[in-house]
């Protein structure tokens, strides 16, 4: 994430993420699923600006930076985002204030570009951004407290905090909250699509056949993918893409198959659903013309009723600690 200090506010830009690898190992006693995943932040950014208020209330205002879909489908929930306590931003601010024993309220303006119910981590990134912005504006950054609150709130949120050295590719396990950053920084370019229908995370996980878990072959697949990332071998990374939730999502909605077929028709060999859907992405081979490919994809996707098409690259940034220190220098 990228952090900027202004005269009376802090702005945090939180990226989307794709799962280069996602395996489901089984259901836990707490009702969640044990997973193994490799996460990659990508350059589609939401922007959160936080300013302290004169009261102890938290107020959230959301604007849509990406134009809403023209589809009149009642199932398009990309921008159906609450601004009350149901939103992870409000919950994150409330929890970190209590955890740290603080009192200040804040006004938050959130510009959304990452669609909801997409498997791209928009809400999780926003929650992490809120925690960072709130503690930063109070000169109270505390990684241990931030990570504790993030893990309590949602599985992907700790990933967006990076570590004390940097932010980028990471492995995660548990329910996704146990994060181990990778030092590799391969140059990865993607195209992503999001259809006019989201996916329910609970429904997609619920559709996984528990009798087939865990799959003993997928551990080796993950090891090969991590090795490919460390060697910055784009084709081997593409060959290692895997998502155990994809078959469940394909039963839930026909949009997954539609998106993957679009990629196939454009000669995109390395394609996958991200997270629990409904977004899909393709990793672009270095030999392909990205601009021409994006234009062709947008045209083909529009014919299928898919209006949200993105080009993005893997993003890497300095740690939160380093960025905050720059304000004092």
C-alpha positions, 0 to 999 in steps of 0.5 A: 500500500501507498501512504501519503501525509497531508496537512490534516489527513492521511491517504492510503491507497490499497491495492487489489490482490489475486490468488496465484495459488489457493488450496483448501485443506479442510474445515476447522473446528471454528467453522472456517476452512484451513487454506494454503495460498499465495497472494499477489497485490496488483495495481488496481487501487482504492483510495482511503482518506482519513481525517480526525473529527471533533467527535468520537464518531466514525463516519464513512463516505464512499464514492465510486471511482470506477463507473457502475455497470450499465447492466440492469441485473439485480445480482450485480453487487459490485458497488452495493457497499454499506457505509455503516458498521457492516463495512469493514472500515468502520469495524476496523477503526472501532476495533483498533481504537479499542485495542489501543485505548484511543478515543479520537473519531474520524471522517473517512472518504473512500474512493472505490475502484475494486469491485466487491464480491469479486475475490480481489480483496477490496474490502480487506485492503480497505480495512487494513488501510483504515487501521494504518491511516488512523494510527498514522495520523495519531503518530501511534503506529503499532504493527503488533496491535494492527496485525492482531486486529486485522487477523480478528476481523478477516482472513486476508486483512493481515496480508495487506499490512506487509511486514517490517521490510516490504509489501508484496507477494506472500504465502498464507495459511490457517484461514489466511491470517498467517502470512509469510512474505516472499522476498521475490519481486517478479514482473507480472502483468495481468488482465482481470475481468469481473462480471455483473454477478458476485460470489458468496464466499460462504456459498463457494467454500460450502460447495467444496467436497470435504470428502476429497480434502486435503489433496496430497498432490497440491502441496507439491504444486504450491512448492513449484509455484513459490520456486517459480516466483523466487526465480521470477519465471513468468511461464512457470508461475503461469503453469502453476496457477491453481484454485481449489475453489474454482470448480465450486464457483463454476457450479454456482455461476456460469460467469466463471466459465464465460470469463475463462473462455474469453481468455482462452479465445484470446490465446491467454494460456495462464488463467484462473479465478481469484479467491472465491470469485467471481473475478478471473484473471490471466497472466500475460506472457511477456511476448504478448502486446498488452495494449492490443490484448486489453482492447481485444478483451474489452471488446469481447467481454462487452459482447458477453455483458462484462463491462469491468475489465482491468489491466494490472501489474504486480505491485511492491512497496516499502514497508508501512514503517519506512513510509511513515518514517519519511514524513519526519525526514 
